[in-house]
Amino acid sequence: MPAKLSNSAVEILEMRLDALSPREAVERIVDSSDGGCVLTPNLQHLRAHRRSPAVRGAFRRCELVVPDGMPLVWASRIQGTPLPDRVAGSDLVWSLSQAAALRGRTLFLLGGAPGTADDAAAELCRRFPGLQIAGTHCPPLGFERSPTALGEIQARISTARPDLIYIGLPLSKQLVVMDYLRGTVPRAWQIGLGVSFSFVTGDVRRAPAWAQRTGLEWLFRLSQEPRRLGRRYLVEGLPFFFGLMASSARSRAGRRGGRRRRPA
């Protein structure tokens, strides 16, 4: 079933985004035992959402969708339906862990490179004394196509029964895991965090604060991994970004025109 559309939701190119501040997003997750799936889309994810009916369906099934990328926040402002702020997964990994430690919530780290989830769990426990780690697991490459590997994930999560599951995997694999685990731990929150485990361990450096504030975090990432990220950011990302801004401007103009035509 699709997730219920909240009154404070914003749509950008048909992607639903919940209009929550970072603090409100954390409170929504740790103070609720309803459980659900949380996605933190960026520009690349919006592009995938635009191109793939399967991705659109997966997003509609998620209970909470908050903007990780500044371009999505800019687009919301340009089209006249402003989101409060970005809710970056690389920030949530810290703020949610702190809130979980304070509220006695248990945490499972799934994904990352071999050993990264273990190292990230140790660092989070060091930062937030009292944090309860229910388990960690690094699935093998290609796990999303292996019933055996998916079954192992399901068995580990079922035994651990965590309150929160951090999924440190690319979007396509996040969506597979989330759908697979929904029935296993219906009251747990599954949070897609991408590469955030590596930020926690320091294996990947995060952009300086000024780059995060100005939306130039992608440029910092590109300088770190030009061969891997060049096509994604320059060939695919930039044209899509400019198209998004233009679409948002047209959307705002259309709403203004509609208001002007409304009879008195």
Secondary structure, 3 states (H helix, E strand, C coil): CCCCCCCCEEEECCEEEECCCHHHHHHHHHCCCCCEEEECCCHHHHHHHHHCHHHHHHHHCCCEECCCCHHHHHHHHHCCCCCCCCCCHHHHHHHHHHHHHHHCCEEEEEECCCCHHHHHHHHHHHHCCCCEEEEEECCCCCHHHCHHHHHHHHHHHHHHCCCEEEEECCHHHHHHHHHHHCCCCCCCEEEECCCHHHHHHCCCCCCCHHHHHCCCHHHHHHHHCHHHHHHHHHHHHHHHHHHHHHHHHHHHHHHHHHHHHCCC
